[in-house]
Amino acid sequence: MKLKRYCYSCDLKENPKLIEEYKAYHVKGKVWPEITKSIKDAGIVDMQIYLIGNRMFMIMEVDETFDPVKKAEMDASNPKVQEWERLMWNYQQELPWAKPGEKWIALEKIFQLDD
């Protein structure tokens, strides 16, 4: 199975207390099971989120069934995912160049070391 990688960025509000609360929601075993199920059901094989200051980077490894448009549609029709998203908006903020309501922005790959 060939995997594809997607990389995104999003900012947290610049508030140390809120950042710690956000991190607590993402400790292993604390993410709601409906959220991890929705991620896996979409064809996301692995997902990692990194944080420096208030900027986050999400790296996803996906299988051939993953379709970002389909994932967005699945999320929009899932009440538990929508509840999670509303909760996360308490901590997240749009990047300066984001469109209104847009959180996670795809990173542009500018270099890859040849194999």
GUTORPA-138477 format. One line per 10 residues: number of its first residue (from 1); for each residue x, y, z of N, C-alpha, C, O. Coordinates in Angstrom, 2 decimals. Example, Ala and Ser with C-alpha at 12.3 -4.5 7.8 and 13.67 -1.06 7.14 Angstrom:
% GUTORPA-138477
1	13.19/-5.69/7.80/12.30/-4.50/7.80/13.20/-3.30/7.80/14.24/-3.32/8.46; 12.85/-2.25/7.08/13.67/-1.06/7.14/12.90/0.03/7.87/13.41/1.14/8.04 .
% end
This chain:
% GUTORPA-138477
1	0.84/-1.17/0.00/0.00/0.00/0.00/0.90/1.25/0.00/1.78/1.40/0.85; 0.65/2.13/-0.96/1.40/3.38/-1.05/0.68/4.45/-0.24/-0.52/4.67/-0.41; 1.42/5.10/0.63/0.86/6.16/1.46/1.22/7.52/0.87/2.24/7.69/0.22; 0.35/8.48/1.13/0.58/9.86/0.73/0.62/10.70/2.00/-0.05/10.37/2.98; 1.39/11.78/1.99/1.53/12.63/3.16/0.88/14.00/2.90/1.06/14.60/1.84; 0.13/14.45/3.89/-0.44/15.79/3.88/0.10/16.52/5.11/0.16/15.95/6.19; 0.50/17.79/4.93/1.02/18.59/6.03/0.24/19.91/6.10/0.03/20.58/5.09; -0.17/20.27/7.31/-0.99/21.46/7.52/-0.44/22.26/8.71/0.33/21.75/9.52; -0.85/23.52/8.79/-0.49/24.37/9.92/-1.71/25.12/10.41/-2.64/25.41/9.65; -1.70/25.44/11.70/-2.77/26.19/12.35/-2.16/26.85/13.58/-1.18/26.35/14.14 .
11	-2.71/27.96/14.00/-2.24/28.64/15.21/-3.19/28.42/16.37/-4.40/28.28/16.19; -2.60/28.38/17.56/-3.39/28.45/18.79/-3.40/29.90/19.25/-2.53/30.68/18.88; -4.38/30.25/20.05/-4.40/31.58/20.63/-3.18/31.74/21.51/-2.78/30.80/22.20; -2.58/32.91/21.50/-1.35/33.16/22.25/-1.67/33.38/23.72/-1.61/34.50/24.24; -2.01/32.29/24.38/-2.37/32.31/25.79/-1.85/31.01/26.40/-2.40/29.94/26.12; -0.81/31.06/27.23/-0.21/29.84/27.77/-1.22/28.89/28.45/-1.11/27.68/28.30; -2.18/29.44/29.18/-3.18/28.60/29.85/-4.02/27.85/28.82/-4.26/26.65/28.97; -4.46/28.54/27.77/-5.27/27.90/26.73/-4.45/26.86/25.96/-4.96/25.80/25.60; -3.18/27.16/25.72/-2.32/26.20/25.02/-2.18/24.92/25.84/-2.24/23.83/25.28; -2.00/25.05/27.14/-1.90/23.86/28.00/-3.20/23.06/28.01/-3.18/21.83/27.98 .
21	-4.34/23.76/28.04/-5.63/23.07/27.98/-5.78/22.32/26.65/-6.23/21.17/26.63; -5.40/22.96/25.56/-5.48/22.34/24.24/-4.61/21.07/24.21/-5.05/20.02/23.74; -3.39/21.19/24.71/-2.50/20.03/24.74/-3.10/18.90/25.56/-2.97/17.73/25.20; -3.77/19.23/26.66/-4.38/18.20/27.52/-5.46/17.42/26.76/-5.62/16.22/27.00; -6.20/18.07/25.87/-7.21/17.38/25.06/-6.57/16.38/24.08/-7.24/15.47/23.60; -5.29/16.56/23.80/-4.62/15.73/22.79/-3.67/14.70/23.37/-2.94/14.04/22.63; -3.66/14.55/24.69/-2.87/13.49/25.32/-3.46/12.15/24.90/-4.68/12.02/24.76; -2.60/11.17/24.69/-3.07/9.85/24.27/-4.18/9.36/25.21/-4.03/9.37/26.43; -5.28/8.94/24.62/-6.41/8.46/25.38/-7.42/9.53/25.75/-8.50/9.21/26.26; -7.11/10.80/25.51/-8.02/11.90/25.86/-8.83/12.39/24.66/-9.91/12.97/24.83 .
31	-8.32/12.15/23.45/-9.09/12.54/22.26/-10.34/11.68/22.22/-10.27/10.46/22.40; -11.47/12.29/21.99/-12.73/11.55/21.98/-12.65/10.39/20.99/-12.15/10.56/19.88; -13.14/9.21/21.36/-13.08/8.06/20.46/-13.80/8.28/19.14/-13.40/7.72/18.12; -14.85/9.08/19.14/-15.56/9.37/17.88/-14.67/10.16/16.92/-14.83/10.07/15.70; -13.75/10.93/17.47/-12.84/11.72/16.64/-11.79/10.81/16.01/-11.54/10.89/14.81; -11.18/9.96/16.82/-10.16/9.06/16.26/-10.80/8.09/15.25/-10.18/7.73/14.25; -12.04/7.68/15.51/-12.73/6.80/14.56/-12.96/7.54/13.25/-12.73/6.97/12.18; -13.40/8.79/13.30/-13.65/9.54/12.07/-12.36/9.73/11.27/-12.38/9.73/10.04; -11.26/9.90/11.97/-9.96/10.06/11.31/-9.59/8.76/10.59/-9.24/8.79/9.41; -9.67/7.65/11.29/-9.31/6.36/10.70/-10.27/5.96/9.58/-9.84/5.43/8.56 .
41	-11.58/6.22/9.77/-12.57/5.88/8.75/-12.33/6.62/7.44/-12.74/6.15/6.38; -11.68/7.77/7.50/-11.42/8.57/6.30/-10.21/8.08/5.52/-9.93/8.59/4.43; -9.48/7.10/6.05/-8.28/6.61/5.37/-7.00/7.23/5.87/-5.95/7.12/5.23; -7.07/7.89/7.02/-5.86/8.46/7.62/-5.22/7.37/8.47/-5.80/6.92/9.46; -4.03/6.96/8.08/-3.32/5.86/8.72/-2.55/6.33/9.94/-2.47/5.63/10.95; -1.99/7.53/9.85/-1.24/8.11/10.98/-1.42/9.62/10.95/-1.48/10.23/9.88; -1.50/10.21/12.13/-1.61/11.66/12.25/-0.78/12.09/13.45/-0.89/11.51/14.53; 0.04/13.11/13.24/0.84/13.67/14.32/0.69/15.18/14.28/0.62/15.78/13.21; 0.64/15.80/15.46/0.58/17.26/15.55/1.77/17.71/16.38/2.02/17.20/17.47; 2.51/18.68/15.85/3.67/19.26/16.53/3.35/20.71/16.87/2.58/21.37/16.18 .
51	3.97/21.19/17.94/3.70/22.55/18.41/5.02/23.25/18.72/5.90/22.67/19.36; 5.14/24.49/18.27/6.23/25.36/18.68/5.62/26.74/18.91/5.03/27.32/18.00; 5.77/27.25/20.13/5.09/28.50/20.48/3.59/28.26/20.40/3.05/27.40/21.10; 2.94/29.02/19.56/1.50/28.79/19.37/1.19/28.26/17.97/0.02/28.14/17.60; 2.22/27.93/17.17/2.02/27.40/15.82/2.09/25.87/15.84/3.01/25.27/16.40; 1.08/25.27/15.21/1.01/23.80/15.13/1.25/23.35/13.69/0.96/24.06/12.73; 1.78/22.14/13.59/1.97/21.48/12.30/1.39/20.09/12.42/1.73/19.34/13.33; 0.51/19.74/11.49/-0.12/18.42/11.47/0.40/17.66/10.25/0.38/18.17/9.13; 0.86/16.44/10.49/1.35/15.58/9.42/0.47/14.34/9.40/0.34/13.64/10.40; -0.12/14.07/8.24/-1.00/12.92/8.09/-0.44/11.99/7.01/-0.05/12.44/5.93 .
61	-0.42/10.73/7.31/-0.13/9.69/6.32/-1.46/9.06/5.98/-2.18/8.59/6.87; -1.81/9.04/4.69/-3.12/8.55/4.28/-2.97/7.43/3.26/-1.98/7.34/2.54; -3.99/6.56/3.22/-3.98/5.49/2.22/-4.69/5.97/0.95/-5.12/7.12/0.85; -4.80/5.05/0.00/-5.36/5.41/-1.30/-6.86/5.74/-1.26/-7.39/6.28/-2.23; -7.54/5.43/-0.16/-8.97/5.73/-0.06/-9.23/7.16/0.42/-10.36/7.64/0.34; -8.20/7.86/0.91/-8.39/9.19/1.48/-8.70/10.21/0.40/-8.06/10.26/-0.65; -9.72/11.03/0.69/-10.11/12.13/-0.18/-10.44/13.30/0.75/-11.39/13.21/1.53; -9.67/14.41/0.69/-9.92/15.52/1.62/-11.32/16.11/1.50/-11.88/16.55/2.51; -11.89/16.13/0.32/-13.24/16.66/0.15/-14.24/15.73/0.83/-15.15/16.18/1.53; -14.07/14.43/0.63/-14.95/13.46/1.27/-14.82/13.53/2.79/-15.82/13.44/3.50 .
71	-13.59/13.69/3.29/-13.37/13.82/4.74/-14.12/15.03/5.28/-14.76/14.95/6.33; -14.05/16.16/4.58/-14.75/17.37/5.01/-16.26/17.14/5.03/-16.95/17.60/5.94; -16.78/16.44/4.03/-18.21/16.13/3.99/-18.61/15.22/5.14/-19.64/15.42/5.78; -17.77/14.20/5.41/-18.04/13.29/6.53/-18.06/14.06/7.85/-18.94/13.84/8.68; -17.10/14.95/8.03/-17.02/15.73/9.26/-18.23/16.66/9.42/-18.76/16.81/10.52; -18.65/17.26/8.32/-19.78/18.20/8.37/-21.08/17.50/8.76/-21.98/18.12/9.33; -21.18/16.20/8.46/-22.42/15.47/8.77/-22.33/14.68/10.07/-23.26/13.96/10.42; -21.22/14.81/10.80/-21.03/14.07/12.04/-21.17/15.04/13.23/-20.29/15.87/13.45; -22.28/14.93/13.99/-22.50/15.88/15.10/-21.38/15.88/16.14/-21.06/16.93/16.70; -20.79/14.72/16.41/-19.73/14.66/17.42/-18.47/15.37/16.92/-17.79/16.05/17.69 .
81	-18.15/15.20/15.64/-17.00/15.90/15.07/-17.26/17.41/15.10/-16.35/18.19/15.39; -18.48/17.82/14.79/-18.81/19.24/14.82/-18.71/19.80/16.25/-18.27/20.94/16.44; -19.12/19.01/17.23/-18.98/19.44/18.64/-17.51/19.62/19.00/-17.14/20.60/19.64; -16.67/18.66/18.58/-15.22/18.73/18.82/-14.63/19.98/18.16/-13.84/20.70/18.76; -15.03/20.22/16.92/-14.51/21.39/16.19/-14.89/22.69/16.89/-14.07/23.60/16.99; -16.12/22.78/17.36/-16.53/24.00/18.10/-15.70/24.16/19.36/-15.29/25.28/19.70; -15.44/23.06/20.06/-14.61/23.11/21.26/-13.19/23.56/20.91/-12.62/24.40/21.61; -12.61/23.01/19.84/-11.24/23.35/19.47/-11.10/24.81/19.04/-10.03/25.40/19.19; -12.19/25.40/18.50/-12.15/26.81/18.11/-11.94/27.72/19.32/-11.53/28.86/19.16; -12.21/27.23/20.52/-11.93/28.01/21.72/-10.43/28.23/21.92/-10.01/29.15/22.62 .
91	-9.63/27.38/21.29/-8.18/27.40/21.45/-7.45/27.83/20.18/-6.39/28.44/20.24; -8.03/27.52/19.05/-7.37/27.78/17.77/-7.73/29.15/17.23/-8.76/29.73/17.59; -6.85/29.65/16.36/-7.15/30.90/15.64/-6.66/30.74/14.22/-5.78/29.94/13.92; -7.26/31.51/13.35/-6.90/31.45/11.94/-5.49/31.98/11.73/-5.06/32.91/12.41; -4.79/31.39/10.79/-3.52/31.94/10.35/-3.80/33.27/9.64/-4.89/33.46/9.11; -2.83/34.18/9.62/-3.08/35.51/9.04/-3.58/35.48/7.59/-4.33/36.37/7.18; -3.19/34.49/6.83/-3.56/34.42/5.41/-4.72/33.45/5.13/-5.02/33.16/3.98; -5.35/32.95/6.19/-6.47/32.01/6.04/-7.72/32.72/5.53/-7.94/33.90/5.78; -8.53/31.96/4.81/-9.84/32.45/4.40/-10.75/32.42/5.63/-10.48/31.66/6.56; -11.80/33.21/5.66/-12.71/33.21/6.82/-13.22/31.80/7.15/-13.71/31.08/6.28 .
101	-13.09/31.43/8.42/-13.54/30.12/8.88/-12.56/28.99/8.62/-12.83/27.85/9.02; -11.45/29.25/7.96/-10.46/28.22/7.62/-9.43/28.13/8.74/-8.87/29.14/9.17; -9.18/26.91/9.22/-8.22/26.72/10.31/-6.92/26.12/9.79/-5.90/26.81/9.69; -6.95/24.86/9.46/-5.75/24.16/9.04/-5.45/24.48/7.57/-6.29/24.24/6.70; -4.26/25.02/7.32/-3.84/25.41/5.97/-2.77/24.44/5.48/-1.82/24.14/6.20; -2.93/23.96/4.25/-1.95/23.03/3.67/-0.61/23.73/3.49/-0.53/24.87/3.03; 0.45/23.03/3.87/1.81/23.55/3.68/2.25/23.28/2.24/1.84/22.30/1.63; 3.07/24.17/1.72/3.62/23.99/0.38/4.99/23.32/0.52/5.87/23.83/1.22; 5.15/22.17/-0.15/6.45/21.49/-0.12/7.39/22.23/-1.05/7.08/22.44/-2.22; 8.55/22.62/-0.52/9.51/23.36/-1.34/10.84/22.62/-1.50/11.71/23.08/-2.24 .
111	11.00/21.48/-0.83/12.22/20.69/-0.95/11.96/19.26/-0.57/11.18/18.98/0.35; 12.61/18.34/-1.27/12.61/16.93/-0.89/13.96/16.34/-1.27/14.41/16.48/-2.40; 14.58/15.70/-0.32/15.86/15.04/-0.56/15.62/13.84/-1.44/14.78/13.00/-1.12; 16.33/13.73/-2.54/16.16/12.60/-3.45/16.61/11.32/-2.77/17.57/11.31/-2.00; 15.91/10.25/-3.08/16.28/8.92/-2.53/17.48/8.38/-3.26/17.95/7.28/-2.95 .
% end
